[in-house]
């Protein structure tokens, strides 16, 4: 199960919507009439764009030892952090933007002291690609969900043995068996979705823009929010000889400084010219497709996701302020990192710092028993700052619904007689089924809309797609076909003797995973949402027909589907970044494989460390997604639901299924208004009022998956995320300038600080008890 389901890029996009609806300007890529404006370039041929952008692509190193090594280092840190947060709440991060910024900053410092030259654009792409492949393995290998689920099975679910606990060596084999086929799946999907269909992949696009800006590309104001009369003009392509390395010439006295600072990366500015056009294309040509296609692409109306936009703003500096801005940014990162790490280490030694039962102090001890306590986790506060108010409020609403209404009601009726936090007989286990119903309802509707709109949108565009060319030498078909076959053989060779599966079961699971990955990648390309949670559950339903009444094969099928969808989705975001920046895929493909191979060992080491220091599942690391996977596997193989939960599940699933439909039509209406292209002074009053109403409706419409997460995660983990989100909004309103420059830096420092300190804490606890 993937709790990156609402990615950080979407979340801060929600920040922007929330800010506008709340009456103040986010100062992001939003026009003065309140609707995002990305420009609509005139007709231009792809041949011209490629001829102008590829003149230097092959003459610079891409797959270098220092880029790969630094990517492995940063990715390993993120991998451990993802294992920590994943085992607590199931939430992980891809970390592409953080990796690119950290990698650039590291080499910027080394260059300043004369140790080495600065990082080039191509090297930064390889660095963040390697880092992402390394960082996300805890999820791809099922270490935060499937593996704990195998360890809590009962003899009824896995007769006669019951739980399956794998040794570190067996876990390494398991991880290697799942580590590669998602990478191979991504290769043919790259050609279809990026080269031909030009799906946006917002996170990959935002990362490309951040990298381009870091290495001296056009500034944010010129690129995203320039003068109104120029928004429909084609932006100039940055060439090697461009004076000033930005939009226009450098100011007097700055040229020498820019050359000194960026001398090692100027040659990398010969990036793909189509980034300036492709990423500013209107979502569709007016009148060229059915109205239904509008709603299918509607989520792309905010595809310049404002997490990337804000990161650009926070890191952007001009002229003489450049070094000062970087010094302040790194100081903020180090101070927040140190503060989060110090608090985490102190809380490990002083248990009273871990949580504060404020409601017990107020005379409501019963509320504390339901998880309503304040856990001042710096990492979760940082996550809340990034995810934005819509998701944070949805999660908090889910917590209120589950631990304030449904759970107490079920317990009072005697339907959940066990301990409150017991996953089997307690209220937590009872409301878990409501959470699962919400996820299934939301996912089924979303995937259905995706299939319908993808079919509609694909008609009429194939002729233009066939004319599209990719100037890079493609990854040979024999590489990915042979690699997919070899990884399937490896997966089968590992799973059959390790878990006693039949020979055909892993191969069948891989076939299901291919379909799952296709759906996930298309959803990700359009919405920046990888629906791993939903498609993973669908794979369990399908596999229940292939191997009925067998829980272990069902869990393995879920693990393979999750690995394929997760890895393919992450790789597609990276492929999109490289495509926009002119980095050829062969070097990137090698970096993906290397990062995945190394991460198999790093993630197993991190998992073994945390499980040796704490009980998993347990009070500190409940691994809630393990219960979801196991309950779903049990249900589709003849298990029984808790008493009286079915009516609540039906209502929850129906309501959740309506949420994507509501968003579907709201976004279609908003996109239609946007594509009309009228100036605000020419918009009738009724239309302006309608636009404001649509914006407000999109803000208040809850996230179904966010509500589901709030239902299965203890409120003590949701409250700090809400605090972080509210603090971020207050900061935005109080000082928008410092917020733009420092928010993502501060939030990343908090998350990385707690994640890193957890490694130290776990090591000490494992060594000394």
C-alpha positions in Angstrom: 0.0 0.0 0.0 1.4 3.4 -1.0 0.7 6.3 1.2 2.2 8.7 -1.2 -1.2 8.5 -2.8 -1.5 12.3 -2.6 2.0 13.3 -3.5 3.7 16.3 -2.0 3.3 18.1 -5.3 -0.4 17.7 -5.1 -0.5 18.7 -1.5 1.2 22.0 -1.9 -1.0 22.6 -4.9 -3.8 22.2 -2.3 -2.0 24.8 -0.2 -2.4 27.3 -3.1 -6.0 26.5 -3.6 -6.7 26.8 0.1 -4.8 30.1 0.2 -6.8 31.6 -2.6 -10.1 30.5 -1.1 -9.0 31.9 2.2 -8.6 35.3 0.7 -4.9 35.8 0.2 -2.6 35.2 -2.7 -0.2 32.3 -2.8 2.0 34.2 -5.2 2.6 31.0 -7.1 1.8 30.4 -10.8 -1.7 31.8 -10.5 -3.0 34.6 -12.7 -4.7 37.6 -11.2 -8.2 36.1 -11.9 -7.5 33.2 -9.6 -7.0 30.6 -12.2 -3.6 29.0 -12.9 -2.1 30.3 -16.1 0.4 28.2 -17.9 0.3 29.8 -21.3 -0.7 28.5 -24.7 2.1 28.6 -27.2 1.5 29.0 -30.8 1.9 26.1 -33.3 5.5 24.9 -33.4 7.0 21.8 -34.9 8.8 19.2 -32.8 11.5 19.0 -35.4 12.5 22.6 -34.8 12.5 22.1 -31.1 14.7 19.1 -31.2 17.1 20.6 -33.6 17.5 23.6 -31.3 18.0 21.7 -28.1 20.1 18.6 -28.8 23.3 20.2 -30.0 25.4 19.2 -27.0 23.6 16.3 -25.4 26.2 13.7 -26.1 29.4 15.6 -25.3 29.1 15.7 -21.5 29.5 12.9 -19.0 26.2 11.6 -17.5 26.7 8.4 -15.6 29.6 9.5 -13.4 31.0 7.8 -10.2 30.4 11.0 -8.1 26.8 11.4 -9.3 25.9 7.7 -8.6 27.8 7.6 -5.4 26.2 10.7 -4.0 22.8 9.5 -5.2 23.4 6.2 -3.3 24.4 8.1 -0.2 21.4 10.5 -0.2 19.0 7.7 -1.2 20.3 5.4 1.6 19.5 8.2 4.1 16.0 8.6 2.6 15.6 4.8 2.5 16.2 4.5 6.3 13.8 7.5 6.9 11.1 5.9 4.7 11.5 2.6 6.6 11.0 4.5 9.9 8.0 6.5 8.9 6.6 3.7 6.8 6.5 1.3 9.7 4.8 3.9 11.9 2.1 5.1 9.5 2.7 3.6 6.1 3.8 7.0 4.7 6.9 7.3 2.5 8.3 9.9 0.1 9.9 9.6 -3.3 12.4 12.4 -2.5 13.3 13.4 -6.0 13.2 17.1 -5.4 15.1 16.8 -2.1 17.7 14.7 -3.7 18.3 17.1 -6.5 18.6 20.1 -4.2 20.8 18.3 -1.7 23.1 16.9 -4.4 23.5 20.3 -6.0 24.2 21.9 -2.6 26.8 19.3 -1.7 28.8 19.9 -4.9 28.2 23.6 -4.7 30.0 23.6 -1.3 32.8 21.3 -2.5 33.3 23.5 -5.6 33.4 26.7 -3.4 36.4 25.2 -1.5 38.1 24.0 -4.6 37.7 20.3 -3.9 35.8 19.4 -7.1 33.9 21.0 -9.9 30.2 21.7 -9.7 27.5 19.2 -10.7 26.2 19.3 -14.2 22.5 19.1 -15.1 23.0 15.6 -16.5 24.8 14.4 -13.3 22.1 15.9 -11.1 19.5 14.0 -13.0 21.5 10.8 -12.6 22.0 11.6 -8.9 18.3 12.1 -8.1 17.4 9.0 -10.2 19.8 6.9 -8.3 18.5 8.4 -5.0 14.9 7.7 -5.8 15.6 4.1 -6.8 17.4 3.6 -3.5 14.9 5.5 -1.3 11.7 3.8 -2.3 12.7 0.2 -1.9 11.1 -0.2 1.6 7.7 0.2 -0.2 8.6 -1.6 -3.4 9.9 -4.6 -1.5 6.8 -4.6 0.8 9.0 -4.1 3.9 6.5 -1.6 5.5 3.4 -3.7 4.6 3.6 -7.2 3.2 6.5 -8.5 5.3 5.0 -7.5 8.6 1.7 -9.0 7.4 3.3 -12.3 6.8 4.6 -12.2 10.3 1.2 -11.8 12.0 -0.7 -14.5 10.1 -2.6 -17.0 12.2 -2.6 -20.8 11.7 -6.1 -20.4 10.2 -4.7 -18.1 7.5 -1.6 -20.1 6.9 -2.2 -23.7 8.1 -0.5 -25.2 9.9 2.5 -22.9 10.4 0.9 -19.5 11.0 3.2 -16.6 10.9 6.2 -16.5 8.4 9.2 -14.6 9.8 12.0 -14.2 7.3 15.7 -14.0 8.3 17.8 -11.1 7.0 19.3 -13.3 4.4 15.8 -14.4 3.2 14.7 -10.8 3.3 17.6 -9.9 1.0 16.5 -12.7 -1.5 12.9 -11.5 -1.2 13.9 -7.9 -2.0 16.2 -8.8 -4.9 13.3 -10.9 -6.3 11.1 -7.8 -6.3 13.7 -5.2 -7.1 14.0 -5.0 -10.8 11.0 -5.9 -12.9 9.3 -2.5 -12.2 12.3 -0.8 -13.8 12.0 -3.0 -16.9 8.2 -2.4 -17.1 8.9 1.4 -17.2 10.9 1.3 -20.4 8.2 0.6 -22.9 5.7 2.8 -21.0 8.2 5.7 -21.3 7.9 5.6 -25.1 4.2 5.5 -25.0 3.3 7.9 -22.2 6.2 10.5 -22.4 7.4 10.5 -26.0 4.1 9.9 -27.8 1.3 11.0 -25.5 3.3 13.6 -23.6 1.6 12.9 -20.3 2.7 15.6 -17.8 4.0 13.6 -14.8 3.8 16.7 -12.6 6.4 15.7 -10.0 9.0 14.8 -12.7 8.2 18.1 -14.5 8.6 20.1 -11.3 11.9 18.4 -10.5 13.2 19.2 -14.0 12.3 22.9 -13.5 14.1 22.9 -10.1 17.2 21.4 -11.6 17.2 23.7 -14.5 16.9 26.7 -12.2 19.6 25.5 -9.9 22.0 25.2 -12.8 21.3 28.7 -14.1 18.1 28.4 -16.2 15.3 31.0 -16.6 14.0 32.4 -13.3 10.5 31.5 -12.1 8.9 34.8 -12.7 9.7 34.8 -16.4 8.8 31.1 -16.8 5.5 30.8 -15.0 4.1 34.1 -14.2 5.4 36.6 -16.7 3.4 39.5 -18.2 -0.1 38.6 -19.2 0.5 39.6 -22.8 3.5 37.2 -23.1 2.0 34.1 -21.6 0.9 32.8 -24.9 4.3 33.4 -26.5 6.9 30.8 -26.9 9.6 31.2 -24.3 13.1 31.5 -25.8 15.2 28.4 -25.7 18.2 28.6 -23.5 21.3 28.1 -25.7 24.9 27.6 -24.8 25.9 31.1 -25.8 22.9 32.8 -24.1 24.3 35.9 -22.3 23.2 36.1 -18.7 22.0 32.5 -18.5 18.5 33.6 -17.7 15.6 35.4 -19.3 17.6 38.2 -20.7 21.1 39.5 -19.9 22.7 39.6 -16.6 22.7 42.8 -14.7 25.9 44.9 -14.8 28.6 43.6 -12.6 27.1 40.2 -12.3 28.3 38.4 -15.4 31.7 37.5 -14.0 30.1 36.3 -10.8 27.7 34.1 -12.7 30.5 32.6 -14.7 32.5 31.9 -11.6 29.5 30.3 -9.8 28.1 28.3 -12.7 31.2 27.6 -14.9 30.9 23.9 -14.4 27.2 23.7 -15.2 26.8 26.2 -18.1 27.5 23.6 -20.7 24.5 21.6 -19.3 22.1 24.4 -20.1 21.6 23.1 -23.6 18.5 21.4 -22.4 15.5 20.1 -24.4 13.9 23.1 -25.9 10.6 21.4 -25.8 10.5 21.8 -22.1 9.6 25.4 -22.6 6.9 24.5 -25.0 5.7 21.0 -24.0 5.3 22.0 -20.4 3.3 25.1 -21.3 1.0 23.4 -23.7 -2.6 23.9 -23.1 -4.2 20.7 -21.8 -5.8 20.1 -25.2 -6.3 22.1 -28.4 -9.5 23.9 -28.3 -12.3 22.1 -30.0 -10.1 19.2 -30.8 -11.5 16.6 -28.4 -14.7 15.6 -26.7 -15.7 17.4 -23.5 -15.2 14.2 -21.6 -11.5 14.5 -22.4 -11.4 17.8 -20.6 -12.4 16.2 -17.3 -9.9 13.4 -17.8 -7.1 15.9 -18.0 -8.6 18.3 -15.6 -6.2 17.5 -12.8 -3.5 18.8 -15.1 -4.9 22.2 -14.7 -2.6 22.5 -11.8 0.1 20.3 -13.1 2.8 22.9 -12.4 2.4 21.5 -9.0 3.1 24.3 -6.5 5.4 22.2 -4.4 7.9 22.4 -7.3 6.9 26.0 -7.9 7.5 26.9 -4.3 10.8 25.1 -4.2 11.8 27.1 -7.2 10.8 30.3 -5.4 12.5 29.4 -2.2 15.8 28.5 -3.8 15.8 31.2 -6.5 18.2 34.0 -6.0 19.5 36.8 -8.2 22.9 38.4 -8.6 24.7 39.4 -5.5 22.1 37.8 -3.3 22.9 34.3 -4.6 25.5 33.3 -2.1 23.6 34.9 0.8 20.4 33.1 -0.1 22.2 29.8 -0.3 23.9 30.5 3.1 20.5 31.2 4.7 18.9 28.1 3.1 21.6 25.8 4.3 21.6 27.4 7.7 17.8 26.8 7.9 18.3 23.2 6.8 21.0 22.5 9.3 19.2 24.1 12.2 15.9 22.4 11.6 17.7 19.1 11.0 19.6 19.5 14.3 16.5 20.5 16.2 14.5 17.6 15.0 17.4 15.1 15.6 18.0 16.5 19.1 14.3 16.3 20.1 14.1 12.7 18.7 17.2 11.6 20.6 16.0 13.3 23.8 12.5 11.7 23.5 14.2 8.3 23.2 15.8 8.8 26.6 12.9 10.8 28.2 9.7 8.9 27.4 7.5 11.8 28.7 8.7 13.9 25.7 7.1 11.4 23.2 3.5 12.4 23.8 1.5 14.7 26.0 -1.9 13.5 27.2 -3.4 17.0 27.2 -7.0 15.8 27.3 -6.3 13.8 30.4 -4.9 17.0 31.9 -8.2 18.6 31.0 -10.2 15.9 32.7 -10.9 13.6 29.7 -8.7 10.5 30.2 -11.1 8.4 28.0 -10.1 10.5 25.0 -6.4 9.7 25.6 -7.2 6.0 25.4 -8.5 6.6 21.9 -5.2 8.1 20.8 -6.1 11.7 21.2 -2.8 12.9 22.6 -0.2 15.3 21.3 3.0 13.7 20.0 5.3 16.5 19.0 7.1 14.6 16.2 9.2 17.0 14.2 9.1 14.7 11.2 5.3 14.6 11.1 5.1 18.3 11.5 7.4 18.7 8.5 5.2 16.3 6.5 2.2 18.3 7.4 3.9 21.5 6.1 4.5 19.8 2.8 1.2 17.9 2.3 -1.0 21.0 2.7 -4.3 21.7 4.4 -6.7 19.7 2.3 -5.0 16.4 2.9 -4.2 17.2 6.5 -7.7 18.3 7.2 -9.1 15.2 5.4 -6.9 13.0 7.6 -8.0 14.8 10.7 -11.6 14.4 9.6 -11.0 10.7 9.2 -9.5 10.5 12.7 -12.6 12.3 14.1 -14.9 10.0 12.2 -13.0 6.8 13.3 -11.7 7.6 16.8 -14.4 10.0 17.8 -17.6 8.6 16.3 -17.6 5.2 14.7 -15.1 3.5 17.0 -16.8 4.6 20.3 -20.2 3.7 18.8 -19.1 0.2 17.8 -17.5 -0.3 21.2 -20.6 0.9 23.0 -22.7 -1.5 21.0 -20.5 -4.4 21.8 -19.4 -4.9 18.2 -15.7 -4.4 19.1 -15.3 -5.8 22.6 -11.5 -6.0 22.6 -8.9 -3.5 23.6 -9.4 -0.2 21.7 -6.1 -0.5 19.7 -6.4 -4.2 19.0 -6.5 -4.9 15.3 -8.5 -8.1 15.6 -11.2 -7.6 18.1 -10.9 -3.9 19.1 -12.4 -0.7 17.7 -9.3 -0.1 15.6 -9.7 -3.3 13.7 -13.4 -2.6 13.3 -13.0 0.8 11.7 -10.1 -0.5 9.6 -12.7 -2.1 7.4 -14.5 1.2 6.9 -11.1 2.7 5.8 -10.6 -0.2 3.4 -14.1 0.4 1.9 -13.3 4.0 1.4 -10.0 3.2 -0.4 -11.7 0.7 -2.7 -14.6 3.0 -3.5 -12.3 5.9 -4.3 -9.9 3.8 -6.3 -12.5 2.0 -8.4 -14.1 5.2 -9.5 -10.8 6.9 -10.1 -9.5 4.0 -12.2 -12.8 3.8 -14.1 -12.6 7.5 -15.0 -9.0 7.0 -16.0 -9.8 4.2 -18.4 -12.7 6.1 -20.0 -10.9 9.4 -20.4 -7.7 7.8 -21.6 -9.7 6.1 -24.4 -11.4 9.4 -25.3 -8.3 11.5 -25.2 -6.2 9.0 -27.2 -8.5 9.4 -30.2 -7.4 12.0 -32.7 -4.0 12.4 -31.3 -2.2 9.3 -32.7 -1.1 11.0 -35.9 0.8 13.7 -34.1 2.2 11.2 -31.6 3.6 9.1 -34.4 5.5 12.2 -35.8 7.1 12.7 -32.4 10.8 11.9 -32.2 13.1 11.3 -29.3 16.7 12.2 -30.3 18.3 10.1 -27.6 19.5 6.6 -28.5 16.6 4.5 -27.2 17.0 1.6 -24.7 17.1 -1.5 -26.9 14.1 -3.7 -26.8 16.2 -6.7 -26.1 17.4 -5.0 -22.8 14.0 -4.5 -21.3 12.4 -7.7 -22.7 15.3 -9.8 -21.6 15.5 -8.0 -18.3 11.8 -8.5 -17.6 12.1 -12.2 -18.4 15.1 -12.6 -16.2 13.6 -10.7 -13.3 10.5 -12.8 -13.6 12.6 -16.0 -13.5 14.5 -14.5 -10.5 11.2 -13.7 -8.7 9.9 -17.2 -9.3 13.2 -18.8 -8.2 13.1 -16.9 -5.0 9.4 -17.1 -4.1 8.7 -20.7 -4.8 11.2 -22.3 -2.4 11.1 -19.4 0.1 7.3 -19.5 0.7 6.3 -22.8 -0.8 4.4 -21.4 -3.7 3.4 -23.3 -6.8 5.6 -22.6 -9.9 2.9 -20.8 -11.8 1.8 -18.4 -9.0 4.7 -15.9 -9.1 4.6 -15.8 -12.9 0.8 -15.2 -12.8 1.4 -12.5 -10.2 3.9 -10.8 -12.5 1.3 -10.8 -15.3 -1.2 -9.2 -13.1 1.4 -6.7 -12.0 2.0 -5.6 -15.6 -1.6 -4.5 -15.9 -1.6 -2.9 -12.5 1.6 -1.0 -13.5 0.0 0.2 -16.7 -3.0 1.6 -14.8 -0.8 3.2 -12.1 1.5 4.9 -14.6 -1.3 6.4 -16.6 -2.9 7.7 -13.5 0.4 9.1 -12.3 1.1 10.8 -15.6 -2.2 12.6 -15.5 -2.8 13.3 -11.9 0.5 12.8 -10.0 -1.3 10.2 -8.0 0.0 6.6 -8.0 -3.0 4.6 -6.9 -0.9 1.7 -5.6 -3.3 1.2 -2.6 -6.3 0.7 -4.9 -4.7 -1.3 -7.7 -2.9 -3.5 -5.2 -6.2 -4.5 -3.6 -7.6 -5.1 -7.1 -4.7 -7.5 -7.7 -5.6 -9.4 -4.6 -9.2 -9.8 -5.8 -7.9 -11.1 -9.2 -5.5 -13.4 -7.6 -8.1 -14.9 -5.3 -9.6 -16.4 -8.5 -6.2 -17.8 -9.6 -5.3 -19.2 -6.2 -8.5 -19.4 -4.1 -8.4 -19.7 -0.3 -4.7 -19.2 -0.1 -3.6 -16.2 1.9 0.2 -16.4 1.4 0.0 -16.4 -2.5 -2.5 -13.6 -2.3 -0.1 -11.5 -0.2 2.8 -12.3 -2.6 0.7 -11.2 -5.5 -0.1 -8.0 -3.7 3.7 -7.5 -3.1 4.6 -8.1 -6.7 1.8 -5.7 -8.0 2.9 -3.1 -5.5 6.5 -3.4 -6.5 5.7 -3.1 -10.2 3.4 -0.2 -9.9 5.5 1.7 -7.4 8.8 1.3 -9.2 7.4 1.9 -12.7 5.7 5.0 -11.4 8.8 6.4 -9.8 10.9 5.6 -12.8 8.4 7.3 -15.1 8.7 10.5 -13.0 12.5 10.3 -13.4 12.3 9.5 -17.1 10.1 12.6 -17.5 12.7 14.8 -15.7 15.5 13.4 -17.9 13.5 13.8 -21.1 12.8 17.5 -20.4 16.5 18.2 -19.5 18.0 16.3 -22.5 19.5 13.4 -20.5 19.5 10.2 -22.5 17.7 7.2 -20.9 20.4 4.6 -21.2 22.5 6.2 -18.4 19.4 6.7 -16.4 18.3 3.1 -16.8 21.7 1.9 -15.5 21.4 4.3 -12.5 17.9 2.9 -11.8 19.2 -0.7 -11.8 22.2 0.1 -9.7 20.1 2.1 -7.1 17.6 -0.8 -6.9 20.3 -3.4 -6.4 22.0 -1.4 -3.6 18.8 -0.5 -2.0 17.8 -4.2 -1.6 20.6 -4.5 0.9 20.1 -1.0 2.5 16.4 -1.4 3.0 16.8 -4.9 4.5 19.5 -3.6 6.9 17.2 -0.7 7.9 14.2 -3.0 8.4 16.3 -5.5 10.4 17.6 -2.6 12.6 14.1 -1.2 13.5 12.6 -4.7 14.0 15.5 -5.6 16.3 15.0 -2.5 18.4 11.2 -2.4 18.5 8.3 -4.8 18.3 6.8 -4.6 14.8 3.8 -4.4 14.7 3.8 -2.8 18.2 2.9 0.4 20.0 5.7 2.5 18.5 5.6 0.9 15.1 2.1 -0.4 14.4 2.7 -1.0 10.7 -1.0 -0.3 9.9 -0.7 -1.2 6.2 0.2 -4.7 7.2 -3.2 -5.2 8.7 -4.9 -3.8 5.6 -3.0 -6.2 3.3 -3.7 -9.2 5.6 -7.4 -8.3 6.1 -8.0 -7.9 2.4 -6.2 -11.2 1.6 -8.3 -12.9 4.3 -11.5 -11.4 3.1 -11.1 -12.4 -0.6 -10.2 -15.9 0.5 -13.3 -16.7 2.6 -12.6 -14.6 5.8 -15.4 -13.0 7.7 -16.1 -9.3 8.4 -16.6 -8.0 12.0 -20.1 -7.8 13.3 -22.4 -5.1 11.9 -19.6 -3.4 9.9 -21.0 -4.2 6.5 -23.7 -1.4 6.4 -21.1 1.1 7.4 -18.7 -0.2 4.7 -21.3 0.1 2.0 -22.2 3.7 2.9 -18.5 4.6 3.2 -17.7 3.0 -0.2 -20.6 4.8 -2.0 -19.7 8.2 -0.5 -16.0 7.6 -1.4 -16.9 6.6 -4.9 -18.8 9.9 -5.3 -15.8 12.0 -4.4 -13.8 11.4 -7.6 -16.9 12.0 -9.6 -17.5 15.3 -7.9 -13.9 16.3 -8.5 -14.2 15.1 -12.1 -17.0 17.5 -12.9 -15.7 20.3 -10.8 -12.3 20.2 -12.5 -14.0 19.8 -16.0 -16.0 23.0 -15.3 -12.9 24.8 -14.0 -10.9 23.7 -17.0 -13.5 24.8 -19.4 -13.5 28.3 -17.9 -9.7 28.3 -18.1 -9.6 27.3 -21.7 -12.0 30.0 -22.7 -9.1 32.4 -22.4 -11.0 35.5 -21.6 -9.5 38.4 -19.7 -10.9 39.1 -16.3 -12.2 42.5 -17.4 -14.2 40.8 -20.1 -15.6 38.1 -17.8 -19.3 38.6 -16.9 -19.9 38.9 -13.2 -21.9 35.7 -13.1 -18.9 33.8 -14.7 -16.5 35.3 -12.2 -18.8 34.3 -9.3 -19.0 30.8 -10.8 -15.2 30.5 -10.9 -14.9 31.5 -7.3 -17.6 29.0 -6.3 -15.8 26.2 -8.2 -12.5 27.1 -6.6 -14.1 27.0 -3.1 -15.8 23.7 -3.9 -12.5 22.1 -4.9 -10.9 23.3 -1.7 -13.6 21.9 0.6 -14.1 18.6 -1.2 -12.3 16.1 1.0 -9.7 13.6 -0.2 -11.2 10.1 0.1 -7.8 8.5 0.6 -6.9 11.2 3.1 -10.0 10.3 5.2 -9.1 6.6 4.9 -5.6 7.2 6.2 -7.0 9.1 9.1 -9.2 6.2 9.9 -6.4 3.6 10.2 -3.6 5.8 11.7 -3.8 6.7 15.3 -4.8 10.3 15.9 -1.5 11.0 17.7 0.3 10.7 14.3 -2.4 12.8 12.5 -2.4 15.7 14.9 1.2 16.8 14.3 0.6 16.7 10.6 -2.4 19.0 11.1 -0.3 21.3 13.2 2.4 21.4 10.5 -0.1 22.2 7.9 -1.8 25.0 9.9 1.7 26.4 10.8 2.6 26.5 7.2 -0.6 28.4 6.3 0.0 30.9 9.1 3.6 31.4 8.0 2.4 31.9 4.4 0.0 34.6 5.6 2.4 36.3 8.0 5.5 36.5 5.8 5.0 35.2 2.2 8.5 36.1 1.2 10.3 34.0 3.7 7.7 31.3 3.3 8.5 31.1 -0.4 12.2 30.9 0.2 12.4 28.6 3.2 9.3 26.5 3.7 10.4 23.4 1.8 13.9 23.7 3.3 12.6 23.9 6.8 10.1 21.0 6.3 12.7 18.8 4.7 15.1 19.5 7.6 12.5 18.4 10.1 11.7 15.2 8.2 15.3 14.2 7.6 16.4 15.2 11.1 14.0 12.8 12.8 14.6 10.0 10.3 18.3 10.2 10.7 18.1 10.4 14.5 15.9 7.3 14.5 18.8 5.3 13.0 21.0 6.3 16.0 18.2 5.6 18.4 17.5 2.2 16.9 21.2 1.3 16.9 21.6 2.2 20.6 18.4 0.4 21.5 19.3 -2.8 19.6 22.8 -2.8 21.2 22.0 -1.9 24.8 18.2 -2.6 25.0 
